[in-house]
Amino acid sequence: MTARVLMFQGTGSDVGKSLIVAGLARAFADRGLRVRPFKPQNMSNNAAVTADGGEIGRAQALQARAARVPPTVHMNPVLLKPQSEVGAQVVVQGRVAGSATARDWQLRKAALLPTVLESFARLRDEADIVLVEGAGSASEVNLRANDIANMGFARAADAPVILIGDIDRGGVIASLIGTGAVLDPADAALIEGFIVNRFRGDPGLFRDGMALIAARTGWAPIGLVPFANAAARLPAEDAAALSREPDGARGGGVLRIAVPILPHIANFDDLDPLAAEPAVDLVRVRPGGALPGDAALVLLPGSKSTLADLAALRAAGFDVDIAAHLRRGGRVLGLCGGYQMLGRTITDPAGVEGQPGSRPGLGLLDVATELAGDKRLAAVTGRTSDGVGFGGYEMHIGRTEGPDCARPFATLADGRPEGARSADGQVAGTYVHGLFADDAQRAAWLARLGAPASDLRFEAGVEAALDEIARHLAAHLDLERLLSLSR
């Protein structure tokens, strides 16, 4: 029997599509349905390693987790990872398939529709319902001709559409009605209902608004969803979430960790477990600010374009701040791209990130990186140099070697040494992502930096947040109507 399908598109980016699909995936899975999430095309530098050895957008991995199934490359068959100069890296069914500028991509993407539909068919064969997430705005009719992410996919798959608007940003009535007005009539005919998301206040005050939208469009009003506080406890889909974090945000934690926020930051959900710790004051610093002098740790996160972000780090003066931090006895940890920046040199002989060449690194670790070879995508476990276990994943291009690798950051379960440490122990680098989501590893770092012990169970908290959002959506959306509209 062919699975039902229901697609969720938005009036714009960041209206809550990913979260609603995740919450519904958990709600329907709790009803005993076999649920699969699907996003034809995603653009994000927050990616996850899949069970079948590829990579997909982090939001689809979270949605798979919500549906209680392992993530696969077919849940997000086309992933664009923005990088400098060369536009975006193109990942097809989990593997790098080259790069493209924005203009080139508009001409190229239509050829990938058969691949997208193949992945979609695979998921339908193993599910009762497939929840499809669109990308960006459904009203970008100027890009409709070769679209595979929104109405182009919906037409090809004959998928009914639920349109989501965000009332928190204002103008939700106009954005919903206006989207229907600008769409091609055959596309607009696929929209069956609408959701108004992120409402604050008395829902009775928007009852007439819901009725007006339904009357003007003929769409079924599926629900008015209040702001979900649990969303803050889940990984963000892309860097748009970082724009909502104030520069130098400071809480009441006794341990200050400083993080330079660079233009091509990737897999920044590595920071989430630290931000959730009550003893930690995670200070995100953008160019124009200065790293706080009282930080115990400076953390350099991953990057989709290490050389460009290294240049941005220097232009912002963060290299001077880091040198002063080390003179004060502070510690520095580089994750993936941040690890590569800590070395003596970064060489890009094939122009993976732009023009071929070599650039000096920060020189804080006696290692050198060559951006070459296949991308490594793998779940890993191991123990750090202090004997504390961890689980995480690798997702990187490049080989890093040098004398400081003789003092590895960790030893992986297969016996392979991983990462590097400086002789004085102040500087360390690793390719392992997800390190701080491991409760034992995070607790060891906090103790090492002088913070009090915490009973935070991060992964359990993610599960609890998914359950809470599922209950939230069940209380405010007509789930039976959604199932009846799927086909």
Beta strands, then each sheet from edge to edge (+ up, - down):
strand 1: 4-10
strand 2: 35-38
strand 3: 41-43
strand 4: 47-49
strand 5: 55-57
strand 6: 78-83
strand 7: 87-92
strand 8: 95-100
strand 9: 129-133
strand 10: 161-166
strand 11: 191-199
strand 12: 220-226
strand 13: 255-260
strand 14: 265-266
strand 15: 280-285
strand 16: 297-300
strand 17: 302-303
strand 18: 331-335
strand 19: 345-348
strand 20: 357-360
strand 21: 368-370
strand 22: 376-384
strand 23: 389-396
strand 24: 399-401
strand 25: 410-412
strand 26: 417-418
strand 27: 420-421
strand 28: 427-430
strand 29: 432-433
sheet 1: 2+ 9+ 1+ 10+ 11+ 12+
sheet 2: 3+ 6+ 7- 8+
sheet 3: 4+ 5-
sheet 4: 15+ 13+ 16+ 18+ 28+ 27-
sheet 5: 14+ 17-
sheet 6: 20+ 19- 21- 24+
sheet 7: 26+ 25- 22+ 23- 29+
end
